[in-house]
Amino acid sequence: MVDKRRVLVTVVMLLSLVAFVGFSVIPLVSGILKENQVVSRSPSPSQTATATAAAQSDLQAQARGYELVLQREPDNQTALKGLLQVRLELVRQKLAQIKDVIAPLEKLAKLNPDNVEYSVLLAQANEYTGNLEGAALAYRNLLTAKPGTIAALQGLVNLLLQQQRPEAAIGLLQDTLKAAPAANQAQPNSIDIASVQLILGQVYSEQKRYDEAIAIYDEIAKLDGKDFRPVLAKAIVFKLQGKPSESQQLFTKALSMAPSEYKDQIKQLAKGETLKPSPSSSPSSSPSPKSSPDASKSPGQ
């Protein structure tokens, strides 16, 4: 049985590093299951119940309408997107389940092979419902088409670590790095080597192969002295090794190098706090490589 605490630590550590690559793999459910915080100033219970019931009825009617359109036109993307959006809202209101969004996501991912977001959301939805094979397949299909998609690499690595297959995760990343020169020659910047190395270093770190992790981070730092990510990653390794002095020095250095939108996250990591998502790390607002540590430009984008 998978050690859930270990998996959580792994995911948090991976996100703490790879979120800076430009695509934050925030679980699908964290958004759609978050309770609505918008509350009227002084609604009466009966008014609120009536409004809620009417809104829910309207959503269900919209869903039925889209379903009818899709019975006639299975590939109607306007209807597919509408159904997906409505079902996500129904899930948020606990009137549907995550599995209900999988069918439209599968169709949209198939119809839009160049759209990374659909494939990533499909993988996340499958993972949430316990279909790890389906999640892995979605990630692998995306990586076959776009080998340098950081979101898919990170997601598949997380799955492999959950299954206690670290060597498979390492092999996946090493194979990606081996293929990078030829891929980048055919299509410039299709695989961001530093970003893949960061994930590989984190897997080594999670496996307590600290020397190998540090070696990779030092290599990245030599290639780009302005990239704060390997400095931050090395600081985290020293923290895990129980070297507070060395770790704090590197956290301070990373803080001085990083763009302002990442400084709060670095401070949280230095203090050992739970990482809070950066407003700028959403798929639609990925920063450019020169203005931030985003090197991947694989927005899930």
C-alpha positions in Angstrom: 0.0 0.0 0.0 1.3 3.4 -0.9 2.6 5.5 2.1 0.4 8.5 1.7 2.5 10.7 3.9 5.6 10.0 1.8 3.6 10.7 -1.4 2.5 14.0 0.1 6.0 15.0 1.0 7.2 14.0 -2.5 4.5 16.0 -4.2 5.1 19.1 -2.1 8.8 19.0 -2.7 8.4 18.5 -6.4 5.9 21.4 -6.6 8.3 23.6 -4.6 10.8 23.3 -7.3 8.9 22.7 -10.5 6.3 25.3 -9.9 9.0 27.8 -10.8 9.3 26.1 -14.2 6.2 28.0 -15.4 3.5 25.4 -15.0 2.1 24.7 -11.6 0.5 21.3 -11.6 -2.2 22.2 -9.1 -4.5 19.3 -8.7 -7.8 19.6 -10.6 -9.8 18.9 -7.5 -8.2 21.7 -5.5 -9.9 24.2 -7.7 -13.3 22.6 -8.3 -13.8 21.3 -4.8 -13.0 24.6 -3.2 -16.0 25.9 -1.5 -17.5 29.1 -2.8 -16.4 31.9 -0.5 -18.7 34.5 -2.1 -21.5 35.2 0.4 -24.3 37.7 0.2 -24.3 40.5 2.8 -27.6 39.6 4.5 -29.6 36.9 2.6 -32.3 35.1 4.5 -32.0 31.3 4.6 -35.1 30.9 2.4 -33.8 33.4 -0.2 -30.4 31.6 -0.3 -32.0 28.1 -0.6 -34.3 29.3 -3.4 -31.5 31.0 -5.3 -29.2 28.0 -4.9 -31.9 25.5 -6.0 -32.7 27.7 -9.1 -29.0 27.9 -10.0 -28.5 24.2 -9.6 -31.6 23.4 -11.7 -30.3 25.8 -14.4 -26.9 24.1 -14.4 -28.5 20.6 -14.8 -30.6 21.9 -17.6 -27.5 23.3 -19.3 -25.8 19.9 -19.0 -28.7 18.1 -20.5 -28.8 20.6 -23.4 -25.1 20.0 -24.1 -25.6 16.3 -23.9 -28.4 16.4 -26.4 -26.2 18.4 -28.8 -23.4 15.9 -28.4 -25.7 13.0 -29.2 -26.2 14.5 -32.6 -22.7 16.0 -33.0 -20.2 14.0 -30.9 -17.3 16.2 -32.0 -19.0 19.6 -31.3 -16.3 21.3 -29.3 -18.4 24.2 -28.2 -20.8 21.7 -26.6 -17.9 19.6 -25.2 -16.4 22.7 -23.6 -19.7 23.8 -22.3 -20.5 20.4 -20.8 -17.1 20.3 -19.2 -17.5 23.7 -17.6 -21.0 22.9 -16.3 -20.0 19.5 -14.9 -17.0 21.1 -13.1 -19.4 23.6 -11.5 -21.8 20.7 -10.6 -18.8 18.9 -9.0 -18.0 22.1 -7.0 -21.6 22.1 -5.7 -21.4 18.4 -4.9 -24.0 17.5 -7.5 -21.7 15.5 -9.6 -18.4 13.5 -9.3 -15.0 14.0 -10.7 -15.5 10.9 -12.9 -18.2 12.9 -14.7 -15.7 15.2 -16.3 -13.5 12.5 -17.7 -15.6 11.7 -20.8 -15.6 15.3 -22.2 -11.9 15.7 -21.2 -11.0 12.6 -23.1 -12.8 13.8 -26.2 -11.3 17.3 -26.0 -7.8 15.9 -25.5 -8.3 13.7 -28.5 -9.6 16.5 -30.7 -6.9 18.9 -29.5 -3.7 17.0 -29.3 -1.7 20.2 -29.2 -3.6 21.5 -26.2 -1.5 20.5 -23.2 -4.1 21.6 -20.7 -6.8 19.1 -21.6 -4.4 16.2 -21.4 -3.0 17.3 -18.0 -6.5 17.8 -16.6 -7.5 14.4 -17.9 -4.6 12.8 -16.2 -5.3 14.6 -12.9 -9.0 13.6 -13.0 -8.0 10.0 -13.6 -5.5 10.1 -10.8 -8.1 11.6 -8.4 -10.6 8.8 -9.2 -7.9 6.2 -8.5 -7.4 5.3 -12.2 -3.6 5.5 -12.1 -3.2 3.6 -15.3 -5.5 6.0 -17.1 -3.5 8.9 -15.6 -0.2 7.5 -16.7 -1.6 6.8 -20.2 -2.7 10.4 -20.5 0.7 11.7 -19.5 2.5 9.3 -21.7 0.3 10.1 -24.7 1.1 13.8 -24.2 4.9 13.1 -23.8 4.8 11.0 -27.0 3.5 14.1 -28.9 5.4 16.6 -26.9 8.4 15.0 -25.1 9.4 18.2 -23.3 6.1 19.0 -21.6 7.2 19.7 -18.1 3.7 19.4 -16.6 3.4 15.8 -18.0 6.9 14.8 -16.9 6.3 16.1 -13.4 2.9 14.4 -13.3 4.2 11.0 -14.5 7.2 11.2 -12.1 4.8 11.8 -9.2 2.7 8.8 -10.3 5.8 6.6 -10.5 7.0 7.7 -7.1 3.5 6.9 -5.6 3.9 3.4 -7.0 7.4 3.2 -5.4 9.1 3.1 -8.8 11.9 5.7 -8.4 14.2 4.0 -10.9 11.5 4.2 -13.5 11.1 7.9 -12.8 14.8 8.4 -13.0 14.9 6.4 -16.3 12.1 8.5 -17.8 14.0 11.8 -17.0 17.3 10.5 -18.1 15.8 9.3 -21.4 14.3 12.7 -21.9 17.6 14.4 -21.3 19.3 12.0 -23.8 16.8 12.9 -26.4 16.9 16.6 -25.8 19.8 17.6 -28.1 18.3 16.0 -31.2 14.8 17.2 -30.3 16.0 20.8 -29.8 17.9 20.7 -33.0 14.7 19.6 -34.8 12.6 22.1 -32.9 14.4 24.7 -30.9 13.6 24.9 -27.1 11.2 21.9 -27.3 12.8 20.3 -24.3 14.2 22.6 -21.6 17.2 20.7 -20.2 17.6 22.6 -17.0 13.9 22.1 -16.0 14.1 18.4 -16.6 17.4 18.3 -14.6 15.6 20.0 -11.7 13.0 17.3 -11.6 15.7 14.6 -11.8 17.6 16.3 -9.0 14.5 16.3 -6.8 13.9 12.6 -7.4 17.5 11.9 -6.3 16.9 14.1 -3.3 13.7 12.3 -2.4 15.7 9.0 -2.6 18.3 10.5 -0.3 20.9 10.4 -3.1 21.9 13.9 -2.1 25.4 13.9 -3.8 23.8 13.2 -7.2 21.2 15.8 -6.6 23.7 18.5 -5.7 25.9 17.5 -8.7 23.0 18.2 -11.0 22.1 21.5 -9.4 25.7 22.6 -9.6 25.7 21.8 -13.3 22.6 23.9 -14.0 24.1 26.8 -12.0 27.2 26.7 -14.1 25.2 26.8 -17.3 23.2 29.8 -16.1 24.5 31.8 -13.2 21.3 33.9 -13.1 18.9 31.0 -12.6 17.9 30.9 -8.9 16.2 27.5 -9.2 19.3 25.3 -8.7 20.4 27.5 -5.8 17.0 27.1 -4.2 17.0 23.3 -4.9 20.5 23.0 -3.3 19.3 24.9 -0.3 16.4 22.5 0.2 18.9 19.5 0.0 21.1 21.0 2.6 18.0 21.6 4.8 17.1 17.9 4.4 20.6 16.9 5.3 20.4 18.9 8.6 22.8 21.6 7.5 21.0 24.8 8.6 23.9 27.2 8.1 24.7 26.2 4.5 21.0 25.9 3.7 20.2 29.4 5.0 23.0 31.0 3.0 21.7 29.5 -0.2 18.1 30.4 0.6 19.3 34.0 1.1 21.2 33.9 -2.2 18.1 32.4 -4.0 16.0 35.1 -2.5 18.3 37.8 -3.8 18.3 36.3 -7.3 14.6 35.5 -7.8 12.0 37.7 -9.4 9.7 39.4 -6.9 6.7 37.2 -7.6 8.6 34.2 -6.2 10.2 35.7 -3.1 7.3 34.9 -0.7 7.4 31.3 -1.8 11.2 31.1 -1.1 10.7 32.6 2.3 8.0 30.0 3.1 10.4 27.2 2.0 13.2 28.6 4.1 11.0 28.6 7.2 9.7 25.2 6.5 6.2 26.4 5.9 3.6 24.8 3.5 4.0 26.3 0.1 1.2 28.6 -1.0 0.5 28.9 -4.7 1.9 32.0 -6.4 -0.7 34.1 -8.2 1.6 34.2 -11.2 2.0 30.4 -11.5 -1.3 29.7 -13.2 -1.2 28.2 -16.7 -2.5 31.3 -18.4 0.0 33.6 -16.9 3.3 31.8 -17.2 6.2 34.2 -17.1 8.8 34.4 -19.8 12.1 32.7 -19.5 14.0 36.0 -19.2 11.8 37.6 -16.6 11.5 34.5 -14.4 12.8 31.0 -13.9 10.3 29.7 -16.4 12.5 27.9 -18.9 10.0 25.3 -20.1 7.3 27.4 -21.7 5.2 24.3 -21.6 2.1 25.9 -20.5 -0.2 23.7 -20.1 -0.1 25.3 -21.6 
